[in-house]
Amino acid sequence: MEHLFLEILAEEAQRGNKPSNTFKAVSINRVAEALSERFLV
């Protein structure tokens, strides 16, 4: 699960969704959706 979490956050940073030392809300939402889909929760 940690690997998927970090992979998605790295993608979001490359897309410009991390303008400073924090991620934008859209990035956190994307992580939550991906984890839900992957682990069927």
PECOR-V226143 format. One record per residue. N is the residue number from 1. RES is the residue in one small letter. SS is DSSP state (H for helix, E for strand, L for the rest). PHI is phi in degrees with one decimal (999 if undefined). PSI is psi in degrees with one decimal (999 if undefined). Layout:
BEGIN
n->N res->RES ss->SS phi->PHI psi->PSI
n->N res->RES ss->SS phi->PHI psi->PSI
END
This chain:
BEGIN
n->1 res->m ss->L phi->999 psi->-39.8
n->2 res->e ss->H phi->-63.1 psi->-37.7
n->3 res->h ss->H phi->-62.5 psi->-45.9
n->4 res->l ss->H phi->-62.0 psi->-44.0
n->5 res->f ss->H phi->-56.8 psi->-50.6
n->6 res->l ss->H phi->-67.9 psi->-36.1
n->7 res->e ss->H phi->-62.0 psi->-45.0
n->8 res->i ss->H phi->-67.4 psi->-42.1
n->9 res->l ss->H phi->-64.2 psi->-35.9
n->10 res->a ss->H phi->-63.9 psi->-42.0
n->11 res->e ss->H phi->-62.4 psi->-42.5
n->12 res->e ss->H phi->-64.4 psi->-38.4
n->13 res->a ss->H phi->-63.6 psi->-40.3
n->14 res->q ss->H phi->-66.0 psi->-29.9
n->15 res->r ss->L phi->-79.2 psi->-7.1
n->16 res->g ss->L phi->91.4 psi->16.1
n->17 res->n ss->L phi->-90.9 psi->19.8
n->18 res->k ss->L phi->-136.2 psi->77.4
n->19 res->p ss->L phi->-71.5 psi->-21.8
n->20 res->s ss->L phi->-138.0 psi->-134.9
n->21 res->n ss->L phi->-91.1 psi->8.6
n->22 res->t ss->L phi->-131.5 psi->158.4
n->23 res->f ss->L phi->-90.9 psi->152.4
n->24 res->k ss->L phi->-70.8 psi->157.9
n->25 res->a ss->H phi->-58.5 psi->-34.8
n->26 res->v ss->H phi->-60.4 psi->-33.4
n->27 res->s ss->H phi->-68.8 psi->-43.7
n->28 res->i ss->H phi->-64.6 psi->-40.1
n->29 res->n ss->H phi->-62.7 psi->-40.2
n->30 res->r ss->H phi->-63.9 psi->-40.7
n->31 res->v ss->H phi->-62.0 psi->-46.5
n->32 res->a ss->H phi->-61.2 psi->-42.8
n->33 res->e ss->H phi->-64.4 psi->-43.5
n->34 res->a ss->H phi->-65.3 psi->-42.0
n->35 res->l ss->H phi->-65.5 psi->-39.9
n->36 res->s ss->H phi->-62.1 psi->-44.2
n->37 res->e ss->H phi->-64.9 psi->-44.5
n->38 res->r ss->H phi->-66.2 psi->-40.8
n->39 res->f ss->H phi->-106.1 psi->9.4
n->40 res->l ss->L phi->52.5 psi->49.7
n->41 res->v ss->L phi->-119.0 psi->999
END
